[in-house]
Amino acid sequence: MPVWINGELLPDSEARISVFDHGLVVGDGVFETVKVTSGQPFALSRHLTRLAASAGGLGLPAPDLDQVRAGVTAVVGAYPGIALARLRITVTAGAAPLGSERGNSPLTVIIALAAQHPPADFVDVAVVPWTRNEHSAVTGLKTTSYAENVRALACAAEQGAAEAIFANTAGNLCEGTGANIFVVTGGRLVTPPLSAG
């Protein structure tokens, strides 16, 4: 299965990043996940705008969005006829010393695609005991530091649920591990504000 890394389309068996990549070592990176239907990425320009905003919010250099767009085209084109897929664009700080300090290497940019099953009509959810910090330095950024989500989703699965829901430090529900929260009440569609974390 082809993936795109730093301008090169490769079979996934040949794809390599440094063991010192800061995205791997400390989760220093950002990402976007894009739905692809019948070979068409959904809202790609908006996803790329948010990718750049997340990179800036994390203090990373701006990724070359034209190059990323070309990578998306290459990866999607390598999967003709795929009906429904998930495209993942990941940008990391690149190779760096072990620890929290960044190095001075170029960004690592990875684009991969995988088939996706249609979503279920409904699933059970579980509220998990851990909170989102709406005052965090990374609030609102799509960072690669998803260990909390992995742990929460496992906790939900232990309870027979398919999704975990987080509250914030104020006790308000704010999001799932891979889903947004929407409630219909009094004929209105309501969702937590970005300030909820």
N, C-alpha and C positions, 0 to 999 in steps of 0.2 A: 504494500500500500504506500503510495508516494506521500511524502511530507516535504515541506519547504522550510529550509533553515538558512538564514542569512543570504538569501538570494539564489539558493540552489535547490532544485527539486530532486529529491533522493528517495530510493526505496526506504521504508522505515527501518529495515534491517541494517542499513548503512548510515542512518542518522546518528550523529554524535554531538554532544556538548561536553565541555570541560567538567571534570568532577569538582572544579573550583568555581563553577558558575554560581553567582550570588543568588540566583533564583532557586537553585537546588540547595545550596548551603543554608540560607536563612529566609528563603521565600521573598527575596527582593525583586519583585516583578509585578507586572500588571497583565490583565488579559481581557478578552472579549469572547463571548460565545455567540455565534451567529447561526440562526436557523437557515438551512438551505432546502428549498423545495423545487423539485424538477430542475435542478441546476442553477437556481437563482438565489443568491444570498439576500436575506431580508434586511432592509434598512442598513445596508453596509456603510453608507456615508455617516449615518448617526452613530453606528458602532465605532467607526474609526475616530470620530470626533471625541467620543467618550474615552477611547483608548488613549488618545493624546492628552486629554484632561487628567486621566488617572496617572499617566506617566509624569506629568508636570506636578501633580499633587504629591507624588512620592519623591519628587526631586530628581527624576531621571531626565536625561536629554529627550527631546522630542523624537519619536520614531519617524522615519521617512514614510509618510502615509502613501505616497505614490508607489513606493517599492512594496509596501504591505499590500496595497490593492492589486499590484501585479502578481504577488504571491498567491493571493486569494484566487485570482483568475486561473493561475497555473494549477493549483490544487483542485479546485472545483472541476476544471477541464480534464483532470486525470481520472475523474469518476463519472463518465458519461452514463446517463440513464438512471442515476441514483434518485429515488423518489423523495426521500426525506433524510436529511443528515444534519449533524451538528458540526460546525466549523469552529475550531478553537484557534485564536490568535494570541500568542503569548510573547511578551517582551520582558526580558530580564536585564539586570544591570551588567551582565556579562561576567567574565572571570574576575575574581577579586581575592584578596587574602582571606584566610579562614577567620571568621569573626564578623562583627557588624560593620566594620569600615569598608567602604567601596574601593575598588581598584580604578584604573584608568583605561580599561579595555573597552572596545565598542559594545553596544547593546547586543544581546542575543535575541533574534526574532525567529519564532517557530510558528508555522501554520500547519494544522493537521485537520483531517476530516474523518468522521465515522458515521456509518448509517445509524439512524435513530428509529425506534419504534414509535408509532403514533401514541400520543398521550392517552392515559385512561380517562374515562368520563368523570371519575371521582376517585379519591384515595382518602384513607384515614390519615390524620395528622396527630402529632403529639407535641405538646408544649414542653420544652426541655428546661432543666433547672439553671442553665447558664445564660448570662445576659449579654446583649450587645451594648458596647459602650458608645453612646451617641456623641461623646466628647473626645473620642480617640483621634489621634493624628491621621488615621487612615479612613475615617468615616466618609462614606460616599465614594471611595475609590475601589475599583475592581482589582484587588491585589491577589497575588498567588498564594498568600498565606491563608489557606483554607482548612487548617487542621481542626479548628473549632467546628466547622461544618461537617467534616468527616466524623468527628466524635459525636456530634449531635444526631447525625443521620443514623449512626449505629445504635445510639440510645433509642431513637424512635423505632427502629426495626425490632429492637428487643421488646418493645411494647406492642408490636404488631402493626405499626404505622409505616407509611411510605414516605413521609416528610416530617421534618422537625420545624417547629416554630419557635423563634426567639422573642423574648420581651427585652426591652431596654432597661437601663438603670432606674427609670421612673416607673417601671412596671407595665408599660404600654407595649402591646404586641407590635413588632416592627417588620419582621420578614421571616421567610423560611430559608433553608439551605440552598435551594435552587428555585424558589418561587416567591412571588410577591403576594401580599395579602390584600384582598379586596373584599369588602362587605357591602351587600345591598341592604339598605335600611331606609324605610319611608320613601321608596322610589328613587333613592340617590345611591350612586356608586361612590364608596368612600375607601381611601387607601391611606396608610400612614404617610406623613410628610417626610421629606428627606431629612429634616431635623430630628426625626425619631431614631436615626442611626441605621 
